[in-house]
Amino acid sequence: MKLYLASGNAHKVRELQALAVETSPGVVIESARAVGGMPAVVEDTGSFAGNARKKARALHDLLPPDGWALADDSGICVDALDGAPGVESAYFAGPQGDDGANLQKLVRVMRGIPADKRGAHYVCVLVLISPGGEEFSFRGECHGRLLDEPVGSGGFGYDPLFVPDGFDRTFGLLSEKIKQANSHRARAWQAVAEWLRQRGD
């Protein structure tokens, strides 16, 4: 079974490919580059599910007859910011979508917020669209807290600032194996993998 990922984000592609290898031996995840690249999509629905659906639909139109579209929309929701940056996580510091600038902006806006008010959670919604156009949605969350300053160089996005519940280190310091078992994307993919197993794929 081949899934085409509606994303130009190389980190997401690698992470989902690794998750598929680990949990779903019969599933191959291809980048949108395999079908000419991801078409431009304006992510303006205001929700993770809506944005993921929009990206999946855009890619689905380009796929071979047996191709499944897979789209990811994800971000970090900070309690003290009323859930921001949320769906704007990739563009928090501006339209260029620079991970480093986004991270530093979050550090700045959270400056002075006490430790007991620094709760946050990552959200990932994965949308699958079958060759026949049926749509399936899966959600994963990872709860934790934000440090005052980034620690570690692993992961991507806001990972060096985020300490998941049950751990004392950021995703920027934790191993890829631990992240693949505990991240929001891993949890969303685990739901996909279980659904595929039940289908017999």
N, C-alpha and C positions, 0 to 999 in steps of 0.2 A: 504494500500500500504506500503510495507516494503522496506526501503533503507538500504543498508549495507555500512558503512563508511570506506573507505580505509585509515585508520589512526590509529596509536598507541598513538596519542597525546590525553590524557584524557581531557585536557582543550577544545580542538576542539570538541571532542565527546559531552561533556556536553553542550557547547555553541550551537551547532547545534541541539541537542535534545530539548533544551529549546526554540529555535526559531521555531522548528517544532510544538511543543505543542501550542505556541502562535498563529501561523498563519495557520497551516495545520492540523486540528484535525484528519483527516483520514490517516495521514502519521506517520509511526513509523521508527525511525532511530536506527539501531542496530550497535554496534561496530563490527569490523572485528573479534573480539574474538568469536563471535557467530558462525563463520564458521571455527574456528581453528586458527585464527590470521592472521595478514597481512603478506604476503610474502615480502621478501626483494626486494626493488626496488632501483635502482641507479637513482637518480634524476639529469640527465645529459643533459636535452634537451635545457637548457638555457632560458626557458620561463615558466611562471606560468601555462599557458594553457597546454603546452607540458608535464610538470611534473605531473599535475593533471590527464591528459589523461592516462599517463603511469601507474599511481597508480590505476586508475579506471579499466583499462584493466587487470592488474595483479589480482585484487580482483574478477573481473567479472568471471574469469575462475573457481573460487572456489564456486560460488553461486548456490543455488537451482534453478530449472527451472524458478520460478516466481520472482527471486530476481533481484533487481536493484542495481547497483554499484554507489556509490557516492564518489567522491574524492575531496579534498580541497588542493590547493597549494596557499600559501600566504606569504607575507613578507612586509617589509617596504622599501621604495625607498626615499633616501635623496637627495634633489636637489644639495647640496654642494658636494656630493660624486658622481655626475653623475649617480644617480639612485641606487647606492649600498646602503646597501647590497643586495637588490632585492631578486632574487631567492636563494641567499646564506644566507638569514636572519637567518635561523635555525642553521647554522654552521659558523657564522661570526667569532667567536673566536676559531674555531677548530672543528674537526669531532665529538667530543663528544656531540655537540648540547646542551650546557648548557645555559639556559636562563640568569642566572645571569652574566656569563662571557661575553655573547653576548652584554648584556646591558652595562656593564662596558667598553667594547671595543668601543662601539659607543660613549659613554661619552668622552672617551680619544681622539678619532679621530676628534671629533667635538669641542674639547677645543679651545677656541680662535676665533671661528666662530661667527660673530656678529648676533644679534637677527634677523635682516632683511634678513639674508642669511640661516636661519635654517628651511626653508620649507621642508616638507616631506609628503608623503602619503602612506597609507597602501593599498595593493592590495589583493584581494581574487578572485581566479577563482575556481568555482565549476563545475565539469564535472559529468554528469549523463550518465550511460549506461543502456539501457533497457534490459530486458531478451533476446530480439532478437538481441541485439548488436548495436542498434542505439545509436548514441552519441549526447549529447546536452551540450552546454557550457554556463556558466553564469558568469559575472564579476561584482565585486563591488569594489568601491574605497572610501576611507575616507581621506580627505586632512586636513592638520593642520601644526603644527610646533613642533620643539623639544626644550625642556628646556635645561639648562646647566647641571642640576643634576636631578636624578629620584625623583619623589614625589608621595607617595602613595604606597600601597601594593596590591591593587586590580588588577584584570586582569592577564595577563601573557605576556611573551615576552618583547617587548619594551613599553608596555602600561604606565609604570610610567614616561616615558620621553616624551610622545606624548600628545599634547593638540589639540584636534580636532577643526576645524573651528566652530565658533559659541559658543564656551565654553571657560572658563577661568581656567579650571582644567584639569589635565591629566586623561587619561582612568584609571590610577591607583587610582584615587580618585572618579571618577564618579560612580554612582550606576550601577549595572548589568542591570537594566531596561533601563537606558539611553544608555548604551553601546549596548544593544540588538537592540535598535532602530536606532543607528547611525554608528555602526562599518562597516568596509569593508565586513566582513563576513555576517553581518545582511543584508547589501544591496545586496550581491550576493544571499543570501537565499531568500530575498523578490522577486527577479526575478524568482527564481525557483518556489516559492509558487504561483506566478501569472501565470506562465506557467502551473503548475499543475491544477489550477482552470479552466483555459481555456480548458484544456483537459477533465475536469470533474472528475479528480482523487481526 
